[in-house]
Amino acid sequence: MKICDLTQFYSPVSGGVKRYISEKVAWMRRRRPDDRHVLIIPGERTECREEDLSRVYTIRSPLVSRTARYRAMLNLSAIEEILERERPDVIESGDPYQVAWKALASGDALHIPVVGFYHSHFPEAYLRTIGKFFGPIAVEITRDVAQRYVRELYSRFAATIVPSPALAGVLQSWGVQNTVLGELGVDTQIFHPSAGAEERAEMRRTLNIPEGDILLLYVGRLSSEKNVTTLFDAFSLLASEPEGNRYTLLVTGDGPERRHLDALCKNCANARRLPYQTDGRQLARLYRAADLFVHPGVQETFGLVTLESQACGTPVVGIRGSYMDRIIFTDQNHWAHENSPEALAAAIRRMARRDTAADGVKAATYVRKAYDWDCVFARLFDVYGNVAGA
């Protein structure tokens, strides 16, 4: 079987979508070596390169974000030429804009089934922005337009893969009846808790974290939809308290909200930033070195980094109410119940007083059992087989 992933949500420093695709290719190499993979993404130049069983096409596309390095694929005819040349058995579209419509049109013309992966619940971001500036009437109008758009687009796919049951329920209530649950996973050979105390102590020495201090970690894009400014403001509150110097915040990633992090680091010696991590094993060491992983997101469709952190034995704290809640395997009663810096700071204090090591062991056990990539991709390829056969 030949699978083609087509998305513009892909850059040298992007997160979940890129990780999902790279893990899929790695799994195919291990489990389905006779299959082939094609990846079509935006890039600085138009080129094609061979990577074992995967062929990667980049299409020259303009930058839309200098920090996140995202690009907009505007040369849609190049997409069609590649699909016509490659003739995959299934096309998977990974974003909801012009590329998705082109995937559907090309799939129809070439008689290739197209599935959509609903990676991001993008209408929520629009509704929050509209609500902030224009009020409730504008929100209702925008919600109606967004629902119609989602229904019109995703109902055309052979299947719409959704990473959580709750989100699938939302789409079904909007009229999208072809949803299939497609949760993400984690490489438990890399992300695991059993590296030992020596590795953890060495990493904390490398990071210059004093013995007994509480290391808070955030990994991900620094953008408004990730709600990172709430995290930065919450840490500022913690740092201003009498025992605030016991907390250290380590942020790994980049994005348009980096300026807020830079200001925090300038004013607070215990706030630090590391660049985007391309090495999964090094990222796993960072997870294991932390006491708590803090994820302030309120509109996550899944939350892959929280799964990775828990797989490494590091529990998560955040704000309740996102689609990420179902993959948190520790007591969420200690989480923030509202989206505010004060509530998140209080949640971090409460979680820090718990036995985080015991919480982490419990979470890692659940992740290994249910979210190893082997299980996840086996189910996904059943979906591919069904739509290709149909």
Buried (B, 14 or more C-beta within 10 A) or exposed (E): BBBBBBBBBBBEBBBBBBBBBEBBBBBBBEEBEEBBBBBBBBBEEEEEEEEEBBBBBBBBBEBEBEBBBBBBBBEBEBBBBBBEEBEBBBBBBBBBBBBBBBBBBBBEEBEBBBBBBBBBBBBBBBBBBBBEEEEEEEBEEBBEEBBEBBBEBBBBBBBBBBBBEEBBEBBBEBEBEBBBEBBBBBBBEBBBBEBEEEBBEEBBEEBEBEEEBBBBBBBBBBBBBBBBBBBBBBBBBBBEEEEBBBBBBBBBBBBBBBEBBEEBBEEBEBBBBBEBBEEBEEBBBBBBBBBBBBBBBBBBBBBBBBBBBBBBBBBBBBBBBBBBBEBBBBEBEBBBEEBBBEBBBBBBBBBBEBEBEEBBBBBBBBBBEBBBBEEBBEBBBEBBEBBBEE
